[in-house]
């Protein structure tokens, strides 16, 4: 029978207060993917490269079918709604690196972490490359 050594547990730790200025510099706010609709050419490179399948480009009919009639009403007939599911997104930055026009960027989101899918903006189909 093999003998497995147990880990050595330390008991010589001392509690000390953390300097608040150091803590502010050490803890960075989370970054999120942001979208600039005017630069998007609807190439769907970001959708293809996302390993977590959290980026979606949705047409107005699908938005209306989802029950979000108000959002569907705001969209033009050919617009595409760009969505990111923040619960699934790990901020791996692959979509930002893949975007040929710089329409995706990482930025801070004020007001705390956003949850669920964020409607990032609509893109007119006339911008398609």
Backbone bond lengths (Angstrom), bond angles and torsions (degrees), N, CA, C in turn:
res aa  C-N    CA-C-N  psi(-1)  N-CA   C-N-CA  omega(-1)  CA-C   N-CA-C  phi
1 X - - - 1.448 - - 1.535 108.80 -
2 X 1.325 115.50 132.98 1.467 121.47 -177.83 1.530 110.30 -81.24
3 X 1.312 114.90 135.26 1.468 120.01 178.41 1.525 108.28 -95.46
4 X 1.305 115.35 124.35 1.468 121.07 -179.93 1.517 108.01 -104.10
5 X 1.330 114.82 124.86 1.466 119.45 179.57 1.517 110.38 -74.74
6 X 1.301 114.71 137.80 1.461 119.86 177.15 1.520 109.03 -82.08
7 X 1.337 117.07 149.76 1.465 118.84 178.61 1.530 111.13 -66.56
8 X 1.303 114.58 151.15 1.458 120.08 178.10 1.521 108.07 -84.54
9 X 1.305 116.37 123.97 1.453 120.46 179.65 1.519 109.33 -96.21
10 X 1.307 115.41 131.72 1.463 120.11 179.64 1.523 109.61 -89.09
11 X 1.304 114.92 144.13 1.458 120.14 177.81 1.527 110.82 -127.74
12 X 1.339 116.74 11.05 1.465 120.30 -175.37 1.533 113.11 -99.14
13 X 1.330 116.61 22.70 1.463 119.41 178.33 1.522 110.52 -76.75
14 X 1.323 115.14 146.37 1.459 120.06 176.28 1.521 108.40 -121.59
15 X 1.304 115.97 132.16 1.466 121.39 178.09 1.520 108.93 -77.93
16 X 1.313 115.98 140.76 1.457 120.90 178.26 1.526 107.34 -148.58
17 X 1.293 117.08 150.65 1.461 120.89 177.60 1.520 109.90 -72.48
18 X 1.310 115.26 143.34 1.456 121.05 178.40 1.515 108.38 -91.66
19 X 1.322 116.00 135.08 1.455 121.80 177.68 1.532 109.07 -64.77
20 X 1.316 118.11 125.20 1.472 121.60 -175.53 1.527 111.75 -63.71
21 X 1.327 118.40 -35.30 1.469 119.90 177.73 1.524 111.12 -65.13
22 X 1.337 116.32 -40.60 1.465 119.81 177.27 1.521 110.30 -63.57
23 X 1.320 116.18 -41.88 1.460 120.67 -178.16 1.524 111.23 -63.52
24 X 1.330 117.21 -39.76 1.472 120.24 178.59 1.518 111.21 -62.00
25 X 1.320 116.59 -37.03 1.457 120.26 179.27 1.512 113.42 -78.65
26 X 1.332 117.10 -27.64 1.456 121.48 -176.23 1.525 112.59 -83.29
27 X 1.312 117.99 -33.85 1.459 121.65 -178.19 1.521 108.42 -95.93
28 X 1.310 115.28 110.87 1.461 120.72 -178.71 1.523 109.71 -93.84
29 X 1.334 117.73 142.14 1.469 119.14 176.79 1.524 110.12 -67.70
30 X 1.324 115.92 149.27 1.462 119.85 178.28 1.519 109.69 -65.26
31 X 1.286 114.50 147.86 1.447 120.40 176.82 1.528 108.04 -105.09
32 X 1.317 115.15 153.11 1.446 121.44 -177.93 1.520 109.37 -131.93
33 X 1.304 116.03 159.21 1.459 121.06 176.61 1.520 107.73 -77.34
34 X 1.311 115.90 129.99 1.461 121.71 176.64 1.519 107.99 -116.38
35 X 1.309 116.93 157.66 1.460 122.91 -171.43 1.517 110.50 -129.02
36 X 1.335 116.44 133.54 1.464 122.80 176.44 1.533 107.03 -112.07
37 X 1.343 117.56 95.48 1.468 120.84 -172.91 1.535 114.00 -57.28
38 X 1.326 116.56 -33.67 1.467 119.66 -176.62 1.528 112.21 -64.73
39 X 1.328 118.15 -20.25 1.466 120.96 -177.78 1.527 112.76 -98.87
40 X 1.331 117.61 -9.56 1.462 121.31 -176.76 1.524 111.02 -73.88
41 X 1.346 116.34 135.17 1.467 120.80 177.14 1.530 111.18 -112.19
42 X 1.331 117.25 14.84 1.472 123.75 176.43 1.530 112.70 56.06
43 X 1.322 116.89 37.14 1.464 120.46 179.35 1.530 111.93 -76.73
44 X 1.326 117.31 -17.96 1.460 125.35 -179.70 1.522 113.68 63.29
45 X 1.322 116.79 20.49 1.462 120.50 175.46 1.511 111.52 -62.06
46 X 1.330 116.76 -37.46 1.466 121.21 179.60 1.522 111.15 -66.13
47 X 1.314 116.61 -37.84 1.464 121.11 179.38 1.528 109.23 -66.64
48 X 1.326 116.62 -43.31 1.461 121.12 -177.93 1.526 113.12 -65.63
49 X 1.332 117.86 -38.15 1.459 120.59 -172.93 1.520 113.68 -86.88
50 X 1.309 118.31 -15.92 1.472 121.05 -175.95 1.530 110.66 -64.66
51 X 1.353 117.31 115.48 1.466 119.06 -178.91 1.526 113.56 -73.64
52 X 1.333 117.29 -13.82 1.466 120.99 -176.64 1.524 112.26 -106.67
53 X 1.338 117.65 1.90 1.469 122.50 178.70 1.520 111.79 52.60
54 X 1.321 116.25 50.35 1.467 119.20 -176.73 1.530 112.35 -114.07
55 X 1.339 117.73 5.70 1.466 121.20 178.04 1.528 108.04 -111.73
56 X 1.332 115.08 131.92 1.463 119.96 -177.42 1.520 110.12 -133.62
57 X 1.331 116.16 144.25 1.457 123.01 170.39 1.520 105.98 -118.40
58 X 1.330 115.64 116.01 1.459 121.53 -169.35 1.523 110.10 -119.07
59 X 1.331 116.87 137.13 1.463 120.03 178.30 1.525 110.70 -85.83
60 X 1.327 118.53 163.85 1.469 121.52 -175.47 1.528 114.16 -58.83
61 X 1.328 117.59 -33.76 1.467 119.72 179.63 1.522 110.93 -62.82
62 X 1.330 116.87 -43.28 1.460 120.75 179.69 1.525 110.92 -66.67
63 X 1.325 116.62 -35.29 1.466 120.52 177.87 1.525 109.34 -65.39
64 X 1.321 116.50 -44.04 1.468 120.95 177.89 1.516 111.73 -64.00
65 X 1.351 117.23 -41.36 1.462 121.63 179.14 1.525 112.01 -64.85
66 X 1.327 116.61 -25.84 1.469 120.13 -179.65 1.520 111.90 -73.82
67 X 1.324 116.27 -13.07 1.456 120.00 179.63 1.516 113.57 102.50
68 X 1.314 117.24 -6.02 1.464 120.60 179.51 1.532 108.26 -88.47
69 X 1.300 115.52 73.22 1.464 121.93 -174.57 1.521 110.98 -65.14
70 X 1.331 117.54 -38.08 1.466 121.14 -178.93 1.523 111.11 -62.15
71 X 1.313 117.61 -44.98 1.462 121.08 178.85 1.523 110.39 -66.90
72 X 1.319 117.81 -40.90 1.461 121.60 178.68 1.521 110.78 -62.25
73 X 1.323 117.11 -36.06 1.461 121.70 179.68 1.529 111.46 -66.31
74 X 1.327 116.84 -32.05 1.468 121.27 -179.32 1.528 112.34 -75.22
75 X 1.333 116.62 -18.59 1.462 120.20 -177.35 1.523 110.66 -87.14
76 X 1.310 115.22 144.43 1.467 120.81 173.21 1.525 108.08 -75.57
77 X 1.302 117.70 166.93 1.460 122.48 -176.46 1.509 115.12 -58.09
78 X 1.335 117.92 -35.41 1.459 121.08 -176.76 1.521 113.53 -103.12
79 X 1.332 118.32 0.81 1.462 120.87 -177.42 1.523 111.36 -65.89
80 X 1.311 115.14 153.34 1.452 122.89 174.30 1.519 107.27 -117.65
81 X 1.330 117.55 130.86 1.455 122.23 177.85 1.522 108.64 -91.28
82 X 1.322 116.70 128.06 1.453 122.73 -179.81 1.523 108.63 -98.27
83 X 1.340 117.23 123.27 1.467 122.78 -177.32 1.519 110.72 -124.85
84 X 1.332 116.15 144.63 1.458 122.01 171.13 1.529 107.47 -128.68
85 X 1.338 115.92 128.98 1.461 121.06 176.10 1.525 107.88 -86.76
86 X 1.326 117.15 102.70 1.464 121.85 -176.72 1.520 112.69 -66.97
87 X 1.323 118.40 -22.57 1.463 119.68 177.55 1.523 111.10 -70.31
88 X 1.319 117.54 -32.79 1.457 121.46 -179.12 1.525 112.58 -91.19
89 X 1.316 117.85 -26.15 1.467 122.22 -175.25 1.529 110.69 -69.31
90 X 1.328 116.11 130.33 1.465 121.74 178.31 1.526 111.91 -102.86
91 X 1.320 117.88 4.09 1.466 123.34 -178.05 1.529 110.58 58.20
92 X 1.331 115.90 42.27 1.460 120.43 179.56 1.526 111.09 -71.51
93 X 1.322 116.50 -16.76 1.459 123.29 174.39 1.534 113.77 76.75
94 X 1.325 118.92 5.60 1.456 120.72 179.58 1.524 111.62 -62.89
95 X 1.323 117.07 -39.33 1.465 119.96 -179.56 1.528 110.78 -66.49
96 X 1.328 116.36 -37.44 1.466 120.53 179.12 1.528 109.78 -64.49
97 X 1.326 115.96 -42.97 1.467 120.29 179.72 1.514 111.65 -69.12
98 X 1.326 117.77 -32.18 1.474 122.03 -176.98 1.526 112.72 -77.58
99 X 1.324 117.97 -28.21 1.462 121.79 -174.36 1.531 110.56 -63.14
100 X 1.341 117.80 118.81 1.468 120.23 -176.40 1.531 114.29 -75.52
101 X 1.329 116.95 -15.40 1.470 119.13 -175.70 1.522 113.52 -111.58
102 X 1.318 118.10 -3.75 1.464 120.67 -177.87 1.515 113.10 77.90
103 X 1.329 117.22 23.28 1.466 120.41 -179.98 1.526 111.88 -73.43
104 X 1.327 117.65 -20.47 1.458 122.08 177.16 1.519 109.14 -109.91
105 X 1.316 115.63 132.28 1.464 121.91 179.12 1.518 108.46 -140.35
106 X 1.334 116.24 157.57 1.455 119.22 171.99 1.510 107.99 -94.23
107 X 1.323 116.36 135.11 1.459 120.42 179.40 1.517 109.03 -151.44
108 X 1.314 115.69 166.79 1.453 120.86 177.53 1.519 109.09 -81.07
109 X 1.317 115.48 141.88 1.456 120.45 175.63 1.513 106.64 -106.55
110 X 1.305 117.13 118.42 1.462 120.16 -179.82 1.519 109.70 -75.80
111 X 1.319 115.52 153.49 1.456 120.25 177.33 1.513 113.69 88.82
112 X 1.317 118.06 15.84 1.455 120.89 176.33 1.504 112.69 90.76
113 X 1.325 114.28 179.26 1.459 121.04 -176.14 1.519 111.13 -68.62
114 X 1.294 115.27 134.27 1.457 121.03 175.58 1.523 107.93 -87.43
115 X 1.295 116.83 147.06 1.460 120.73 -177.94 1.523 109.19 -122.42
116 X 1.308 115.42 149.39 1.449 121.34 176.70 1.509 111.71 78.39
117 X 1.316 115.79 -164.44 1.457 120.85 -178.43 1.519 110.16 -82.93
118 X 1.323 115.63 132.10 1.459 120.58 176.63 1.518 108.55 -105.69
119 X 1.325 116.70 127.68 1.456 120.95 172.23 1.515 106.25 -76.21
120 X 1.310 116.54 112.35 1.454 121.55 -173.00 1.528 112.71 -86.53
121 X 1.310 117.91 -23.71 1.452 120.50 179.68 1.514 109.88 149.91
122 X 1.313 114.98 166.08 1.448 120.20 178.12 1.522 109.83 -105.81
123 X 1.328 114.73 149.53 1.450 121.34 -179.43 1.528 107.87 -124.12
124 X 1.332 118.21 123.50 1.461 119.96 177.27 1.524 110.19 -64.86
125 X 1.319 116.80 139.99 1.469 119.89 -179.76 1.524 111.77 -63.26
126 X 1.327 117.70 -17.80 1.469 120.74 178.87 1.522 111.77 -66.98
127 X 1.347 118.19 -16.56 1.455 121.90 178.66 1.525 112.39 -82.69
128 X 1.328 117.07 -7.54 1.469 120.22 -176.69 1.518 109.96 -63.07
129 X 1.341 114.31 133.47 1.469 119.96 -178.39 1.509 111.13 -75.08
